[in-house]
Every structure is written in structure tokens, then in C-alpha cells.
């Protein structure tokens, strides 16, 4: 049995996978949606980048999971990529869902143009505030889904964005699938193209916005199910 560990991006908790987890279970997989420290029901816990990596590794070890598919969406691609390296032969595959990627010694904010986020952190006491409703326009989301993202989301702790990642090996050496959501308006990061050249990654394009667990959960389930069969 494949064991999925699902980790959503900034502001989100395990609840973000409510429409994905049942589909994966129906396909025969074991599923664990994980909330990272400092978010959702864990919002009162201190959190940094290393904390988030430990959250993921400890979940895998606590449950003694093997044949693991780690799934990281958006921000969480950074801790998920590091955790994938650390769990060693427990890993079957890592799936990055329209996500950022870790690079050794580089923080989330250092990995792409992020002056607007740094300014937001400065103006909001060290947290990245929830996005305004207008920021979700054109992302294939209903008004109800946007409202849920805004009302159930949690301001994101700054240290997770500013602490550097730690990797021992090139990320492209991991078996991975990268899901590029086409409506988010960004080209794949250069690090994605570099990793794809290594031959162990596959690229899958999804014609939806940046939050496919809300906009196209059935299609995301299909892609994740197929990724679990890759070697």
C-alpha cells in the first residue's frame, strides 16, 4: 500500500485536502494530511523552516510509514523536498504541486522575487497575512472556495520563510513529479527545469489555478494516483 503524506502551502492546514484525501483512499491508498506547526490547529506552536521539516519527518517515522509519497503544495515544497531526502528508503516519490523548491542554504524568500512578501512581513509583525480576495481572481475558484481559504487560513509564520533550507544532495536525484498549474500565470521556476534535466522527474501540466485541491480535486487525485505507480 502506498502511504500519502499531504502538506498544503502557506496559510493552510490539513483541512485543505478534505476533497482530495477521500479520492486517494477510494483508489486504495493510505492518506495522512498534515498540518505544519504554526498553522491551523497548531497555530500556537513555534515554527521555523527546520521545524516544518521535522514535522514531516516525524510524522513518517511516528507512523512507521514506508512506500511513502510526500506531496508538497506551494510553500510546502521547500520543507517537503528536504524531508524527502531525510526519510531515505522510506520514500517512494515526492510530488511538488505548483510549489517552490528547496536549495541548500537558500530560504523560501531567497528563491524567487519576494520583496512584496518581505514588506508584508515587516508591516504585520512577523507573519505573512492572508491574501485579499482579489488575489484569488482567475484561479478557477468559486466565491465559496475563496471565502473558505480566507476564513480558515492562518497568517503564516515568518521564520519558516526566512530560514535557509538544508540539502545534502541535488534535488533532481529524488524520484519526483512536478505538477505545474497553468492558470497561476508564472513559468516554472528555473530550479524545476534544472531538476527535470536529471531524468528522474516528470512534469505534469494541470489546467487550473494555484490551489488545485480546491478547484480540481478529482483531477489532482488522478495525477497523484498515477504518480504513485512511477518508479
C-alpha positions in Angstrom: 0.0 0.0 0.0 1.2 3.5 -0.9 1.2 6.0 2.0 0.5 9.6 1.0 1.6 12.4 3.3 -0.1 15.6 2.1 1.2 19.0 3.1 -0.5 22.2 1.9 1.1 25.6 1.3 1.2 28.9 3.1 -1.7 29.7 5.4 -3.3 26.3 5.1 -3.6 23.2 7.3 -4.6 19.6 6.8 -8.2 20.8 6.1 -7.1 21.9 2.6 -7.0 18.3 1.5 -10.6 17.5 2.5 -11.7 16.9 -1.1 -8.5 15.0 -2.1 -7.9 12.5 0.7 -11.2 10.6 0.2 -10.4 10.1 -3.5 -7.0 8.7 -2.8 -8.4 6.4 -0.2 -11.0 5.2 -2.6 -8.1 4.4 -5.0 -6.6 2.1 -2.3 -4.0 4.4 -0.7 -3.4 5.3 2.9 -3.6 9.0 3.4 -2.2 11.4 6.1 -2.9 15.1 5.7 -0.5 17.0 7.9 -0.8 20.5 9.4 2.5 22.1 10.0 3.5 23.9 13.2 2.2 27.5 13.5 -0.8 26.9 11.3 -4.5 25.9 11.7 -5.0 23.8 14.8 -1.2 24.1 15.5 -1.2 27.9 15.2 0.1 28.4 18.8 3.2 26.2 18.2 6.5 28.0 17.4 7.6 27.4 13.8 10.7 27.8 11.6 11.8 26.1 8.4 13.6 23.4 10.3 10.5 22.9 12.5 8.4 22.2 9.4 10.9 19.7 8.0 10.9 17.9 11.4 7.1 17.9 11.4 7.0 15.9 8.2 9.9 13.5 9.0 8.5 12.8 12.5 5.0 12.1 11.0 6.5 9.5 8.7 8.6 8.0 11.5 5.9 8.1 14.1 3.6 6.1 11.9 6.4 3.9 10.7 5.4 4.6 7.1 7.2 3.0 4.1 6.5 3.3 0.4 5.7 7.0 1.1 4.6 9.6 -1.5 5.3 13.1 0.0 3.1 15.8 -1.5 4.1 19.4 -1.1 1.9 22.3 -2.4 3.3 25.9 -3.0 5.4 27.0 0.0 5.5 23.5 1.5 7.5 22.2 -1.4 10.5 23.7 0.5 10.2 21.6 3.7 8.8 18.6 1.8 11.8 18.5 -0.5 14.1 18.4 2.5 12.1 15.8 4.3 12.1 13.6 1.2 15.8 13.4 1.4 15.8 12.7 5.1 13.4 9.8 5.1 15.7 7.8 2.9 14.5 4.5 1.6 11.0 5.1 3.1 10.4 7.4 0.1 8.6 6.2 -3.0 8.2 9.5 -4.7 7.8 13.2 -4.0 5.2 15.3 -5.7 5.5 19.0 -5.9 2.2 20.8 -6.6 2.9 24.1 -8.2 5.4 24.6 -5.5 8.7 26.3 -4.6 11.7 24.0 -4.3 14.4 23.9 -1.6 18.0 24.7 -2.4 20.8 24.3 0.1 21.5 27.4 2.1 18.6 29.3 0.4 15.4 30.4 2.2 11.9 30.4 0.7 12.1 34.1 0.2 15.5 34.0 -1.4 14.3 31.5 -4.0 12.3 34.0 -6.1 11.5 37.7 -6.3 9.8 38.3 -2.9 10.1 42.0 -1.9 6.4 42.2 -1.6 6.3 39.4 0.9 9.2 40.9 2.9 7.3 44.2 3.1 4.1 42.4 4.2 6.1 40.6 7.0 7.5 43.9 8.1 4.1 45.5 8.2 2.3 42.7 10.0 4.5 41.9 13.0 6.4 38.9 11.5 3.6 37.0 9.9 2.6 36.8 6.2 -1.0 37.9 6.3 -3.8 36.1 4.4 -4.3 37.2 0.8 -7.1 39.6 -0.1 -10.0 38.0 -2.1 -8.8 39.8 -5.2 -5.6 37.8 -5.2 -7.5 34.6 -6.0 -9.1 36.0 -9.1 -8.6 34.0 -12.3 -7.5 30.9 -10.3 -10.5 28.7 -11.1 -12.0 29.1 -7.7 -15.7 29.7 -6.6 -16.6 32.5 -4.3 -17.3 29.9 -1.6 -13.8 28.4 -2.0 -12.2 31.8 -1.8 -14.1 32.6 1.3 -13.0 29.3 2.9 -9.4 30.0 2.1 -9.7 33.4 3.7 -11.7 32.4 6.8 -10.0 29.1 7.6 -6.5 30.2 6.7 -3.9 31.2 9.3 -1.3 34.1 9.0 1.9 32.3 8.1 4.9 32.4 10.5 7.8 34.5 9.1 10.7 32.3 10.3 9.6 29.5 8.0 10.1 31.8 5.1 13.4 33.3 6.1 15.4 30.3 7.5 17.6 28.6 4.9 16.9 25.0 3.6 19.5 22.3 4.2 20.1 19.7 1.5 22.9 17.2 1.1 22.3 16.1 -2.4 20.9 17.7 -5.6 17.1 17.7 -5.5 17.0 16.2 -9.0 18.3 12.9 -7.7 15.0 12.3 -5.9 12.2 10.5 -7.8 9.7 13.3 -8.3 6.7 14.6 -10.2 6.2 18.3 -10.6 2.6 19.5 -11.2 2.5 22.9 -13.0 -0.8 24.7 -12.6 -1.2 26.7 -15.8 -3.5 29.5 -14.6 -1.3 30.8 -11.9 0.5 33.0 -14.5 4.0 32.0 -13.6 6.5 30.0 -15.6 8.1 27.0 -13.8 11.0 28.2 -11.6 14.5 27.6 -13.1 15.1 25.1 -10.4 12.3 22.9 -11.8 13.8 23.0 -15.3 17.2 22.1 -13.9 15.8 19.1 -11.9 13.8 17.8 -14.9 17.1 17.6 -16.9 18.3 14.9 -14.5 15.9 12.3 -15.8 14.2 11.3 -12.5 11.5 13.9 -12.6 8.3 14.1 -14.7 6.4 17.3 -15.5 2.6 17.2 -15.5 0.6 20.2 -16.5 -2.8 20.9 -14.9 -5.2 23.5 -16.5 -6.3 25.1 -13.3 -5.1 27.7 -10.8 -2.6 27.6 -7.9 -5.0 25.7 -5.5 -6.0 22.6 -7.4 -7.0 20.7 -4.2 -10.0 23.1 -4.3 -10.5 23.9 -7.9 -10.0 20.4 -9.5 -9.7 17.8 -6.7 -10.7 14.9 -8.9 -8.1 15.6 -11.5 -5.5 16.1 -8.8 -6.4 12.7 -7.3 -5.9 11.1 -10.7 -2.5 12.6 -11.1 -1.4 11.7 -7.6 -2.6 8.2 -8.1 -0.6 7.8 -11.3 2.5 9.3 -9.6 2.3 6.6 -7.0 2.9 4.0 -9.7 6.1 5.7 -11.0 9.5 4.3 -10.1 
